[in-house]
Amino acid sequence: MTHPISTVVPTLDGPVLAVLARTSQPLTGRKIHQLTGSGSETGTRRVLRRLARTGLVTAAEVGASVQYTLNRRHLAADAVLELTSMRHRLFHQIRDAIEQWSLKPIHASVFGSAARGDGDMESDVDMLFVFEFTHIDTGADDYLPTGWVEQIGQLTDQVHAWTGNHLQSYEISQSEFGAHLQAGEPIVDEWVRDAVAIYGPDIRSLRNRIAGEVMPR
């Protein structure tokens, strides 16, 4: 999720193309090297000259410097843009999957490294699900319907197929969320800091509403 283009382009070309894909503004070789955070400046300039020869990158002399842009009319440009937007496409696909569920959560969000964009090939895709089902006295704190468990299992398989990373789900009821707030659980701060809402209200709005119900005034 950090450098999705490296899935297909593992060389320095990947980070260089990822930088150019994020903007339509011309950039110098030095600036592109700074933004890639990898390789050497000499290597970056070598990659840019080679990509310019293919036509995928446009090079223009501006004074004493050369500025580069991604040629978005190039037939290969769409593939570059698809790869660099993989994290956002993942979020959209997860949202689409949840919208097909028969038992929908009140809130679903991605948190952790997948939300921050600093994970690697071994990182999990961490997701928070907040639900409110009719509880049945089973001796357990909460009762999860079979359909809910099946939905989570299916999404786990889908996320792995889409990314190669494993889904790690954190599933709690609204009442459990309130208990987390009352206990001052540190993970709530992580959710508020990093979470990207996929379904339902954003995490801060949800936190504030539940806090208003359970915290003393």
Secondary structure, DSSP 4 states (H G I P E B T S, - for coil): --SGGGGT--STHHHHHHHHHT-SS-EEHHHHHHHH-SS-HHHHHHHHHHHHHHTSEEEEEETTEEEEEE-TTSTTHHHHHHHHTHHHHHHHHHHHHHHT-SS--SEEEEETHHHHT---TT--EEEEEEE-PPP--SSSS----HHHHHHHHHHHHHHHHHHSPPEEEEEEEHHHHHHHHHHT-HHHHHHHHH-EEEESS-HHHHHHHHHHHHS--
